[in-house]
Amino acid sequence: MNEKINLAERLSQIEPSPTLAVNAKAKALRAKGADVLNFSVGEPDFGTPEWVCAAGKRAIDDGFTRYTPVPGIVELREEIVKNYAAEHGWNYTPDQVQVSCGGKHGLYNMAQALFGPGDEVLVLAPYWVSYPAIIMLAGARPVIVPLSEDKNFDLDPEILKQYVTDRTRGIIINSPSNPTGSVLSLDSLGAIAAMARENNWVVISDDIYDTIYYADGMPSHILDADPGLTDQVMILNGVSKSYAMTGWRIGYALGPAHIIAAMNKIQSQSTSNPSSVAQKAALAAVAGGHDFAAMMTVAFRERLDYLLGEFAAMDGVTCVEPIGAFYVFPNFSAYYGRKAGERRIDGSVAMSEYLLDEALLATVPGAAFGSDAHVRFSFATSMDVLQQGMVRLKKALAAFNPG
Ligand SMILES: *Cc1c(COP(=O)(O)O)cnc(C)c1O
């Protein structure tokens, strides 16, 4: 077909989300009858709690089906504020909260409100796939700061400093992290807070996995490291992961009122508001506490322990132990440069393709997260699938020629 209409220049900078793409390829293969085991899933394998669904149904039956206020219904924002006060002692007001069409959309609104051409935003790698794209769509430049597997993907502040310029406007942190499951220590959060103060950065804290946490209590937060930094911190959270509500598309942001107001201006001219029905369901969810997340976390922990045992026993594979979220990020670089049959594996994309073609295992190449040594495996899938998957993985790795 003759493409008469040119696309906007900004499209040339970004790629479609690779995690969603792998998922689509795995589903397509499965639709053709292939017995694909899907380790690429970025969402809990649990259904949305019944009581949350009931609240959504009730909203429909009650005719709660019209536009809502741009930042989201006030009851939901009040409940979010109440939870943050109760759980962390942080005092936000409802006008410091925006509810958006998923957490990803909240980050998008934030970047549109805060960054533009000439601005640089620090992104720690391995990073969530959408951060660089969201920054670029705002016209700004993501600056990738590598974290080291040797330090369990915690931050070395001296390395961070090397990437700071007079154009640096902020940093995005994600702890527990997708894809590594690692957390930032209170010390490194303190170092980030100190640099943010010194340079007037905004710190975007993506806390979407804060309830899926394998250590005691809650993960350390930038506001634990520096409680006085609230006028420079944007919190991003949502119900997608904590309440298995990915399809409902509800996320929320908390931060300084003038930034939230700017985000509301953008939302008012783009999506108007998130779905009224989904907001009522999210209200039931966030009013319902963390028992559901705790239940999922117990199941995830059992699967994680199994996987860590398997990876530890595999030749040439290293794997940092995740402290949260539902992904493991093993390092397969010992296999790079070697051949499996006729196929030479030169990086994570080739490795993932090999695993999909030869072992029918759908994974996400680490390159998508800015870390080519690794491949991401989600364990948001049943123990049975994990066990079958590890049998296939061991067989696939055994097919490599000696390195
Ligand atoms: C899943 C996820 C989000 C938010 O997802 P939504 O479905 O848009 O709410 C945000 N950050 C990270 C790191 C995630 O993995």
The ligand as a Gaussian input file, in Angstrom:
#p B3LYP/6-31G(d) Opt

LIG

0 1
 C        2.457000      -2.455000      35.693000
 C        3.347000      -1.285000      35.957000
 C        2.841000       0.028000      36.062000
 C        1.420000       0.457000      35.908000
 O        0.645000      -0.311000      35.136000
 P       -0.839000       0.126000      34.791000
 O       -1.444000      -1.152000      34.295000
 O       -0.763000       1.177000      33.743000
 O       -1.500000       0.624000      36.023000
 C        3.724000       1.042000      36.378000
 N        5.020000       0.799000      36.572000
 C        5.532000      -0.434000      36.484000
 C        6.974000      -0.621000      36.734000
 C        4.728000      -1.521000      36.156000
 O        5.261000      -2.739000      36.049000

